[in-house]
Amino acid sequence: MPTDAVTALLTRVEFFVTDLDRTIAFYERLGFALVTRWEGWALIERGGSRLALQHDAYARDHEHYFTPHLDQFPRGVGVETCVDVADVDDLQALYATATELGVVVRELRERPWGATDFRIADPDGYFVRFTTPLGDLDQ
């Protein structure tokens, strides 16, 4: 594979959601932009972090290993999706919006390892951590 193709690859997390329009609108309030949408699927992005959103109907119509668990809430227990935010000012503005939305589950705080972060639960109960970058991990 060519080197430039490798550097262009991004990790994408996919959430199965009960209401695609509501979920897109929710994440747009948090600064995500709609990249593309096709039927019951959408791709959103914020600062290079991408989330794919798939309506539950697909999993109900096409058997997945988790189809029997779709009605459980919250979803994604034991998994936390991390979204890097450019800097503390951006993070604080995002935190204010999340607080206004009433979705913060862990307050904004500085961590001993050098990051500042907070956590939310989205409308389907997925946990998302917004965090400043860790800096030089090669130290």
Secondary structure as UniProt FT lines:
FT   HELIX           3..7
FT   STRAND          12..17
FT   HELIX           20..29
FT   TURN            30..31
FT   STRAND          33..38
FT   TURN            39..40
FT   STRAND          41..46
FT   TURN            47..48
FT   STRAND          49..55
FT   HELIX           56..61
FT   TURN            65..66
FT   HELIX           67..69
FT   TURN            70..71
FT   TURN            77..78
FT   STRAND          80..84
FT   HELIX           88..101
FT   STRAND          104..110
FT   TURN            112..113
FT   STRAND          116..121
FT   TURN            123..124
FT   STRAND          127..131
FT   TURN            137..138
//
